[in-house]
Amino acid sequence: MIKQLSAAVVALFLCSGMAQAAGDCAAQATEKKLAGAAKTSFMKKCEADAVAASPAAPACEKQAGEKKLAGAAKNSFMKKCVADGGPAAAPAKSAAAEACDKQAAEKKLAGAAKNSFIKKCVADAKG
């Protein structure tokens, strides 16, 4: 419980840092009087730099490499991973979720079908 609480606090600080970074980027763009495509380009680079500067970035980078992500998929993964606080901040799966995940793998489910199955399976296990 304490581990999950501390992970939530870390994630909160990282998310507030990301929000502040986005605000700082917007303030910098306004200060530079950027508009249109120049502003869009600046914001994209500024936010990417903020993600790369995060303390969770190295762990997220390693995880993206393990998943063999590249291009837009890697960028999206990195942004979400850093915003979530990195792999260390991810809450541990419950025993029911792990059992349901194993059942989904045995049934060779993927994507939305897997997510739906796991969600229903966990809800059935709780209720």
Buried (B, 14 or more C-beta within 10 A) or exposed (E): EEEEEEBEEBBEEBBEBBEEBBEEBBEEBEEEEBEEEEBEEBBEEBBBEBBEEBEBBEBBBEBBEEEEBEEEEBBEBBBEBBBBBBEEBEEEEEEBBEBBBEEBEEEEBEEEEBEEBBEEBBEEEEE
